């Protein structure tokens, strides 16, 4: 086990280096740079910037230097000082912008992930053990509906229903009077009253997909000889199902940890924009649109690190839960 983990950790280092370089290059591949986007915005408002002023701004931000110099300066600041650079768009440190929003993003995404598993696992097990029953057909229909309805559309429907029938302010995570207020018990209660909407929206699609996977895996395992042997030993249905087939059928859920961790940071961008959530998703989208390379690069670097950590955790958990992998 220790050798397996060490091997995975060693491979993660060159992987992270390659991802970091590729990220920085890809961000700068579109024509122009932040100054180009900034000048285009000013032109729309009627202002005009001459070439000399544009060159001065580009020099001030260090955008006139070769790409490799910009990359070495950026990655050196991160490794030596934990400095992700200055956001060209916000004129604020990238670290400040990211960490200000990451707490709420983690709260929403963790709750959404837990609700997804809490819905998908028991329903998937029930549908497999009661195949072709009325409720199996019902959950199948609901699962297809959940997969087919986009998250942002469900968010819009909930916003409309909340405003029309309950006179409830659905957008955002706080009521207007609490948005800029200091933290208090009243603000926390207000947060909880708004939190269920994004959690419900973000968990619907994932639960609909995973319960179908859980049902399919359970049906495959229930037909294997070891299940019949367990029944022959006099074990109850509950003991047989939850002790043996469920553990094997959970492998897809464990495998999702690899992408679940970066999803905790990025979240669903479109849904976050629709619901006006103060999370990291809309900020990442804006940084990419404006070619704010240090902010976008910082986000993608963090996502890459979480992806590598998540993949490592998935591998370790699979080894612990599945004897077939452990002894292979």
C-alpha positions, 0 to 999 in steps of 0.5 A, a space after each residue: 500500500 505504501 509503495 502504491 501511494 508513493 508511486 502515485 505521488 511521484 507521478 503526480 509531480 510531473 503531471 502537475 508541471 505539465 498541466 501548469 505549463 499547458 494551462 498558462 499557454 492555453 490561456 494566452 492562445 486566443 488573439 490579443 490579451 487583457 489590454 485588447 479586451 480592455 480597450 474594446 470595452 472602452 471603445 463601446 463606451 465611446 472612449 478612445 485609447 491611442 497606441 502609445 497609451 495601450 503600449 504603456 498599459 501593456 508594459 505596466 502589466 508586463 504583457 510585453 515580455 515573452 511568454 516564458 518570462 511571464 510564466 516563470 515570474 508567475 510560477 516563481 511567485 506561487 512557489 516562493 511566496 504563495 503569491 498568485 499574482 495580481 488580477 488585471 481586471 479587478 486590480 486585486 491580488 488573485 489570492 484575495 479574490 479566490 479565497 473570499 469565495 471559496 468558503 461558500 463554494 465548498 459549502 454548497 458543493 459539499 452539501 450537493 455532493 452528499 445529497 447526490 449520494 444520499 439520493 442515488 445510493 438507496 434508490 439505486 439499490 431499491 430499484 435493483 432489488 425490486 426490478 420492474 416494480 412500480 417504483 422502479 419504473 417511477 424512479 426510472 422516469 424521474 431519473 431520465 427527467 433529472 438527466 434531461 432537464 438542465 440545471 439552469 432551467 430548474 434554477 429558473 423554475 424555482 426562482 419563478 415559483 419562489 417569487 410568484 407563490 411564496 414572495 421569496 427572494 431566491 437569487 443569491 445566498 443572502 437577502 438584500 439586507 444581509 449581503 454586506 452585513 457582518 456575520 451573525 446568527 440572523 445572517 447564518 439563518 438567512 443563508 440556510 433559508 437560501 442554501 437549499 435552492 442551489 443544493 437542490 439544483 446542483 444535486 438533481 442531475 448528478 443523482 439522476 445519473 448515478 442512481 442509474 449507474 448504481 442500479 445497473 451495477 447492482 443488477 450485475 452483482 446480484 446475479 453472481 454466484 457469491 450472492 446465491 451462496 450468501 443466501 444459501 448460508 441463511 443470511 437475510 436479504 438486507 445482510 446480503 445486499 448491503 454487505 456484498 453487492 453494494 460494496 462492489 457497486 459503490 466503485 463508480 461513486 468512489 471513482 467520482 472523487 477525482 472530479 468531485 474535488 475540483 467540482 467543489 471549487 468550480 461548481 456549476 458556472 451557468 447555474 451560479 450565474 443564473 442564481 447570482 451565487 457569490 461563488 468561484 464559478 462566475 469569477 472564473 468565467 469572467 476571468 476567461 472572457 477578459 483574458 485575465 491570465 493570472 486569475 484564470 491561471 490561478 483558478 485552473 492551477 488550483 483545480 488541477 491540484 484538486 484533480 490530482 489529489 482527488 484521483 489519488 484519493 479515489 485510487 486509495 479508496 478503491 484499493 481499500 474497498 475492493 479486494 479485487 483491486 487490492 490483490 491484483 
